[in-house]
Amino acid sequence: MQMELLYDVGLELSSTLDPDVLISEIIYRSAMMVDARSVALIKRDEGGKFQLFAQTESEPIPSNLFEIEALESVWDDGNPRDMYFSSDGWVNLHIIRLNGSEQVRGLLVVADKEHADGAVGPFDSDDKALLMAFTNQAGIALQNAELHQSLRQTYVELEKSEFQKRRKLLQMQMLYEIGLELSSSLDPTLILEIGRAHV
């Protein structure tokens, strides 16, 4: 049943190339798969500082979560970590890396497995194995979506640049033609008429 779920989730993830939609799906699907109370996607900014990128709406992420050494450790070595955090809604943490084919795409922090009786606790080995398989798919899907977005932006910029180049070329061609007409006559009144005709 878990393999079937993972297959279905994989199809869902690969069906979109919009990074924002995909990130929402990653958050929602990871919470659903392992009955997590809270989930956050954490990325690093250009300065190397961890920042919240997306989260479930149930429990806001505590700001001191960004100060734990486990984030740095998981980011660097890729080994998932379990930890007890003791913040309401973020107690039993499982931190796992989203790997792209070339670089880390982010960290997924899942917190507090909810049981049928309403109790919360840590994630079991099946949950962790499912999350590992899921984050491998999600990391590649996120890399593809971000690459697609980057290529689209580059294409738009090239189109804009080409339009500006064509416009500049037409302006230069028009000035050249006006210059030819002006230089073909030395009569001041004719030059004035040619100038007015092109304004």
HELIX and SHEET records of a PDB file:
HELIX    1   1 GLN A    2  SER A   14  1                                  13    
HELIX    2   2 PRO A   19  VAL A   34  1                                  16    
HELIX    3   3 SER A   63  GLU A   67  5                                   5    
HELIX    4   4 GLU A   69  ASP A   77  1                                   9    
HELIX    5   5 SER A  125  SER A  183  1                                  59    
HELIX    6   6 PRO A  188  ALA A  197  1                                  10    
SHEET    1   A 5 PHE A  50  GLN A  55  0                                        
SHEET    2   A 5 ALA A  36  ARG A  44 -1                                        
SHEET    3   A 5 VAL A 104  GLU A 114 -1                                        
SHEET    4   A 5 TRP A  90  ASN A  99 -1                                        
SHEET    5   A 5 ARG A  81  SER A  87 -1                                        
SHEET    1   B 4 PHE A  50  GLN A  55  0                                        
SHEET    2   B 4 ALA A  36  ARG A  44 -1                                        
SHEET    3   B 4 VAL A 104  GLU A 114 -1                                        
SHEET    4   B 4 VAL A 120  GLY A 121 -1                                        
END                                                                             
